[in-house]
Amino acid sequence: MGLVKWNRYGDALAAWVAEHDFGAPPAVYSRLQELVNGGAFGYHYEFERVLDSFARWSEVRHKWTPNPELGINTVNVIQGIWACVEAFTEAEDGVLFSTPIYPPFFNIGPTTNRRPVEWSMSHDEDGWHYDFEKLENLLESDSGIRLMVLCHPHNPTGKVLTEEELSLLVDIAHRHNLIIVSDEIHGDLVHPRATHIPMLTIPGADDCTVTVTSGIKTFAFGGIRCAVAQTGSRKIFEQLSTVPSALLGGPNRMGAEAAITAWDTGETWVDQMKNTLDSNRHLLFDRLNKELPAIKMHLPQSTFVAWLDLSNYEPGERPATWMRGLTGVAGQNGLNFGSEGSGHLRLTFGTSPEVLNQMIDQMVEGLPAL
Ligand SMILES: Cc1ncc(COP(=O)(O)O)c(C=O)c1O
């Protein structure tokens, strides 16, 4: 049905974009069908209900009770991030983000005349980590950094920040006069033995944080657009509100109602999907360890992407392109996520176990023996 995920690379098995294949809960399809049948294409006022449903979902799923009166509707998450850059920084200010990172973050600097500052993550046999000493050094050497865009949980490594790490970030933000924009779009998809702690539940975060998020990763409806920028204090809300609402637009009726229905009714469905994702991550991890040990993978703590190190194969600058040619499995090239992605590719495992097994079979068959 015109899905870019499955059409972009012809017959290749699609694992390049962060979108799962489970669709949305049945209630979402029913509600959208009702709206289409009823011709509900006119102007609408569903914005407030989006913020109410988001607050209810956050309370039930994450023990966080955002105040809908301190939330702002946006069309998508990226728009919310750009709105924060506009509201809280000025030309030439530094905007910091950890790398490797979701590629659009690299566009913040060039499109807004702000200075991108990369906080490179460190890497050892246990996985990828935030290096707080490095962060302090960056902030001390550059007093013009005003905003940190955090990807929490982290795309592409799946790293989930702990309560201690989040508290440290709030403390650092206060000491360095920073606003934290916490992109929590993957927050619903945290696996057993890790917990998603919303940044705005951390003491002291209220007066330095905007959380941007949406249901689109959880419910796979990225094409119909609906997101939220949530603040925790009147002061931050008012400063964010200096961005004219005409520039933010707001979600269309279908996006708004899809999000409302998903958040109001989707709990059991999400629990079931998370079970599949959890078993998929183990399936991928176990089979790669056993059958393709030259590929290095850490078990991701969250979401449905695996950050695979293929350096042992010396695959060149475009490991995903190289692997697609040999195996018919389409991942995404690691360098799209920053220089730390050299030798890496990101592989989406948000699919059925059958398709995932097929991908791994094709990798086992097509990759050279080492
Ligand atoms: C961390 C992160 N933020 C934002 C987005 C995109 O959200 P939107 O389409 O609502 O801008 C994605 C999509 O993969 C993502 O991984």
The ligand as an SDF file (V2000), in Angstrom:
LIG
                    3D

 16 16  0  0  0  0  0  0  0  0999 V2000
   14.5820    9.5890   17.7610 C   0  0  0  0  0  0  0  0  0  0  0  0
   13.5590    9.9190   16.7270 C   0  0  0  0  0  0  0  0  0  0  0  0
   12.9510   11.1140   16.7400 N   0  0  0  0  0  0  0  0  0  0  0  0
   12.0230   11.4460   15.8190 C   0  0  0  0  0  0  0  0  0  0  0  0
   11.6770   10.5720   14.8260 C   0  0  0  0  0  0  0  0  0  0  0  0
   10.6880   10.9860   13.7660 C   0  0  0  0  0  0  0  0  0  0  0  0
    9.5300   11.4670   14.3230 O   0  0  0  0  0  0  0  0  0  0  0  0
    8.5740   12.3790   13.4330 P   0  0  0  0  0  0  0  0  0  0  0  0
    8.3280   11.6740   12.1570 O   0  0  0  0  0  0  0  0  0  0  0  0
    7.3520   12.5120   14.3000 O   0  0  0  0  0  0  0  0  0  0  0  0
    9.2800   13.6760   13.2730 O   0  0  0  0  0  0  0  0  0  0  0  0
   12.2740    9.3050   14.7660 C   0  0  0  0  0  0  0  0  0  0  0  0
   11.9520    8.3590   13.6970 C   0  0  0  0  0  0  0  0  0  0  0  0
   12.6220    7.3710   13.4850 O   0  0  0  0  0  0  0  0  0  0  0  0
   13.2390    8.9780   15.7430 C   0  0  0  0  0  0  0  0  0  0  0  0
   13.8440    7.7830   15.7510 O   0  0  0  0  0  0  0  0  0  0  0  0
  1  2  1  0
  2  3  1  0
  2 15  2  0
  3  4  2  0
  4  5  1  0
  5  6  1  0
  5 12  2  0
  6  7  1  0
  7  8  1  0
  8  9  2  0
  8 10  1  0
  8 11  1  0
 12 13  1  0
 12 15  1  0
 13 14  2  0
 15 16  1  0
M  END
$$$$
